[in-house]
Amino acid sequence: MRFTMTPPIDLARTMTIQIPALEWVNNSNGYRRLVDGVTQTIAPHACNGPLACDLDMEGVSPNEMRWTPLLHLKNLDPRIRKLRDAFAGLYFMNGQDPFRCLTLTLLTQNKTAERARTAFCELSRRFGSITPQTLCEAHPHEILPALQRCGPHRKAGYLISIARTLMQQWNGDMSWVYDEPHRAREVLLSLPGVGQKTADCVLLYAAGHEIVPVDTHIERVARRLGFIERGAMRRGLDVNVEEIRGSNRSKDLAKEALEHELVHPGKSHLLLIQHGFEFCHATAPACFPCPIREECTSIDNRYKSTLNLSFRQQ
């Protein structure tokens, strides 16, 4: 089956950092995943460059492709608009199964996305279906081999405990994640091993709530772009953003500021993640080629001087 993407999709970027993307494993032809024993594949059709207008899909229903092009994102923030254009072809993947989303996010805790991807693929191979029904009867020793690169070992216990809780209290049904987000978040946080970021990822990627999951990468970008400082000023707080960098307090201010200032904070935060991944690195940020360098107050002065000189010479 061929599926037309409008605008064209950058499949490589889309499949890199989002939680739903981690279900898919890259191979020479494209991407594949295992859902309920069925292998699904997605590959670009006649791809010229990073963008593809058409996708060749096997075992995938178009109804599953609830992906939103961020190029259509409307936002008054000039930095978000520039990042939207710079990462043209990046799609937001929405509507992931809540339990699969919860499982994947738990696997990413303190581990790289690729390790979580590998572990989830192995879990799917071993159990066929990743559901509360299949995992609630499992023993940690059955799960541990799949999590060799995604420890610590307590994650196996968390997955089984979560599955059993969901079966006992809701018969495995997680439709409550679509309810009012504050209430759904409280329920998620009551589950074993689920922290704030994990809960927010489920609310965003599974339920579609405009929530911003904040980790160290989002906190770093939000700090450098001034969101945290403005958030503190809005609350009347006198804080030094550099002194609290990386702390839970800084992350809370980042979350509040992004959700307050951005029109579509959940979808927009994906652009900030991509920006941190490609340009705004923790060390040695790539300031000179940065697409929002003119709006960034943290950019090193030597880059600003170089830019001004080059513009005068043109």
C-alpha positions in Angstrom: 0.0 0.0 0.0 1.2 3.5 -0.9 0.4 6.4 1.4 0.8 10.0 0.3 2.3 12.4 2.8 1.4 16.1 2.5 3.7 17.8 3.1 6.6 15.4 2.3 7.9 13.6 5.4 11.5 13.4 6.7 11.2 9.9 7.8 14.7 9.7 9.3 14.1 12.7 11.6 10.6 11.6 12.5 11.7 8.1 13.5 14.6 9.3 15.6 13.6 10.7 19.0 9.9 10.4 19.6 8.6 7.8 22.0 6.2 6.2 19.4 9.1 6.1 16.9 11.0 3.7 19.2 8.6 0.9 18.3 10.2 0.9 14.8 13.5 -0.6 14.0 15.5 0.6 11.0 16.8 -1.8 8.4 18.2 -1.4 4.9 14.7 -1.0 3.4 13.0 1.3 5.9 11.4 0.6 9.3 9.6 -2.3 10.8 7.7 -3.2 14.0 5.9 -6.2 15.5 2.3 -5.6 16.7 0.2 -8.5 17.9 2.3 -10.9 16.0 2.0 -8.9 12.7 5.1 -7.4 11.1 4.5 -3.9 9.8 6.9 -2.0 7.5 7.2 1.6 6.4 9.7 2.7 3.7 10.1 5.8 1.6 9.0 5.4 -2.1 11.6 6.7 -4.6 13.2 8.9 -2.0 15.3 11.7 -3.4 17.0 13.4 -0.5 15.6 13.5 3.0 12.0 14.1 2.1 9.5 11.5 0.7 6.1 12.3 -0.7 5.0 8.7 -0.6 5.5 5.8 1.8 5.3 2.2 0.9 3.5 0.4 3.8 2.8 -3.2 4.5 0.5 -4.4 7.3 -0.2 -0.8 8.3 -3.7 0.7 8.2 -3.9 4.4 7.2 -6.0 4.9 10.3 -2.8 4.1 12.3 -1.0 7.0 10.7 -2.2 9.7 13.0 0.9 11.8 12.3 0.8 15.6 12.3 3.2 17.6 10.1 4.9 20.2 12.3 5.3 22.4 9.2 1.6 23.3 9.7 2.1 24.3 13.3 0.9 27.8 14.0 2.9 29.6 16.6 3.7 33.2 17.3 7.1 32.5 18.8 9.7 33.4 16.1 12.1 30.7 17.3 9.4 27.9 16.9 8.5 29.2 13.5 12.2 29.1 12.3 12.7 25.6 13.8 9.5 24.5 12.1 10.9 25.6 8.7 14.4 24.3 9.4 13.1 20.8 10.3 10.6 20.7 7.4 9.3 17.2 7.1 9.3 16.4 10.8 6.0 14.8 11.8 4.5 14.5 15.3 3.5 10.8 16.0 0.2 10.8 18.0 -2.2 8.1 19.1 0.3 5.4 20.4 -1.3 2.6 22.4 -1.0 3.9 26.1 0.5 0.7 27.5 3.1 0.4 24.7 3.9 4.1 25.2 4.2 3.6 29.0 6.5 0.6 28.5 8.8 2.4 26.0 9.1 5.5 28.2 10.0 3.4 31.2 12.7 1.7 29.1 14.2 5.1 28.2 14.7 6.1 31.8 18.4 6.9 32.1 19.1 5.1 28.9 19.5 6.1 25.2 16.7 5.9 22.8 18.5 3.2 20.8 18.8 0.9 23.8 15.1 1.3 24.6 14.3 0.6 20.9 16.4 -2.6 21.0 14.8 -3.8 24.3 11.3 -3.1 23.2 11.9 -5.0 19.9 13.2 -8.0 21.9 10.1 -7.8 24.3 7.8 -7.8 21.2 9.7 -10.8 19.8 9.4 -12.8 23.1 5.8 -11.9 24.0 4.2 -11.1 20.7 1.9 -8.5 22.2 2.9 -5.9 24.7 -0.2 -5.6 26.7 -1.1 -5.7 30.4 -2.7 -9.1 29.8 0.5 -10.6 28.5 3.0 -9.0 31.0 0.9 -9.4 34.1 1.5 -13.2 34.1 5.2 -12.9 33.3 8.1 -13.5 35.7 11.0 -11.0 35.9 13.4 -13.7 34.7 11.4 -13.9 31.5 11.7 -10.2 30.9 15.3 -9.6 32.1 17.0 -11.1 29.0 15.3 -8.6 26.8 16.4 -5.7 29.0 20.1 -6.6 29.1 21.1 -3.3 27.6 18.3 -1.3 29.2 18.7 -2.0 32.9 18.6 -1.6 35.9 16.9 -4.9 36.7 14.2 -3.3 38.6 12.6 -2.2 35.3 11.4 -5.8 34.8 9.7 -5.7 38.2 8.1 -2.3 37.4 6.7 -3.6 34.1 5.1 -6.6 35.7 3.8 -4.6 38.7 2.3 -2.0 36.4 0.6 -4.6 34.3 -0.8 -6.4 37.3 -2.1 -3.1 38.8 -3.8 -2.2 35.5 -5.4 -5.6 35.3 -6.6 -5.5 38.9 -8.0 -2.0 38.9 -9.0 -1.4 35.3 -9.1 -4.8 33.7 -6.1 -3.7 31.5 -8.0 -0.7 30.2 -6.1 2.6 30.1 -8.7 4.7 28.4 -8.6 7.0 31.4 -5.5 8.6 30.0 -7.8 10.5 27.6 -9.6 12.1 30.5 -8.7 15.5 32.1 -4.9 15.5 32.0 -4.3 16.5 35.6 -6.4 13.6 36.9 -4.9 11.2 34.4 -1.4 12.3 35.4 -2.1 11.6 39.1 -3.1 8.0 38.2 0.0 7.5 36.1 2.2 8.8 38.9 0.7 6.2 41.3 2.0 3.4 39.1 5.3 1.7 40.1 8.4 3.3 38.6 6.4 6.1 36.8 7.9 9.6 37.3 6.8 13.0 36.0 8.4 12.7 32.6 7.2 9.2 32.0 3.6 10.3 32.9 3.8 13.3 30.6 5.1 11.3 27.7 2.0 9.0 27.9 -0.3 12.0 28.1 1.3 13.6 25.1 2.1 10.7 22.7 -0.8 8.4 23.6 -3.6 10.7 24.7 -2.6 13.8 22.6 -2.7 16.3 25.5 -0.7 19.4 24.9 1.8 18.5 27.7 5.6 19.1 27.7 7.7 16.2 29.1 10.8 17.8 30.4 14.2 16.1 30.6 17.7 17.4 30.9 17.8 18.2 27.1 14.6 20.2 27.1 15.7 22.0 30.3 19.0 22.9 28.7 17.4 24.4 25.5 14.7 26.1 27.5 17.3 27.7 29.7 19.5 28.9 26.8 16.5 30.4 25.0 15.3 32.3 28.1 12.1 30.4 28.8 13.2 29.5 32.4 14.2 33.0 33.3 10.9 34.5 32.0 9.0 31.8 33.8 10.7 32.7 37.1 10.0 36.4 36.5 6.3 35.6 35.8 6.1 33.9 39.2 8.0 36.7 40.9 10.9 34.5 41.7 14.4 35.9 42.0 16.6 32.9 40.8 19.9 32.5 39.1 19.0 30.1 36.2 22.7 29.0 36.0 22.8 28.1 39.6 19.7 25.9 39.4 20.6 24.4 36.0 19.7 20.7 35.7 17.7 20.7 39.0 14.1 19.6 39.4 13.3 23.2 40.2 14.7 24.3 36.8 12.8 21.6 35.0 9.6 22.6 36.7 10.1 26.2 35.6 10.9 25.1 32.1 7.7 23.0 31.9 5.6 25.8 33.2 7.1 28.4 30.9 6.9 26.3 27.8 3.3 25.3 28.4 2.4 28.9 29.2 4.2 30.6 26.2 3.7 28.2 23.3 0.5 27.8 21.4 0.9 24.1 20.9 3.5 23.3 23.6 3.4 19.5 23.3 4.0 19.5 19.5 6.4 22.5 19.7 8.6 20.8 22.3 9.4 18.2 19.7 11.1 21.0 17.6 13.1 22.0 20.7 14.2 18.4 21.2 15.4 18.1 17.6 17.1 21.5 17.9 19.0 20.2 21.0 19.8 16.9 19.2 21.3 18.6 16.1 22.6 22.0 17.2 22.1 23.0 20.9 24.4 20.3 22.4 25.2 20.1 26.1 28.9 20.7 25.2 30.2 22.5 22.2 26.9 23.7 20.8 26.9 24.3 17.0 26.1 28.0 17.3 27.3 29.2 13.9 25.0 27.0 11.8 22.1 27.3 14.3 18.9 28.3 12.6 17.8 30.5 15.5 21.1 32.0 16.4 19.8 35.6 15.9 17.1 35.1 18.5 19.3 33.3 21.0 20.7 35.4 24.0 23.1 32.6 25.0 25.0 32.4 21.7 28.7 32.9 22.2 29.7 36.5 21.3 32.4 35.3 19.0 29.8 33.8 16.7 27.8 37.0 16.8 30.8 39.0 15.8 31.6 36.6 13.0 28.1 36.8 11.7 28.0 40.6 11.8 31.3 40.8 9.9 30.1 38.4 7.2 26.9 40.4 6.7 28.8 43.7 6.4 31.1 42.2 3.8 28.2 40.9 1.5 
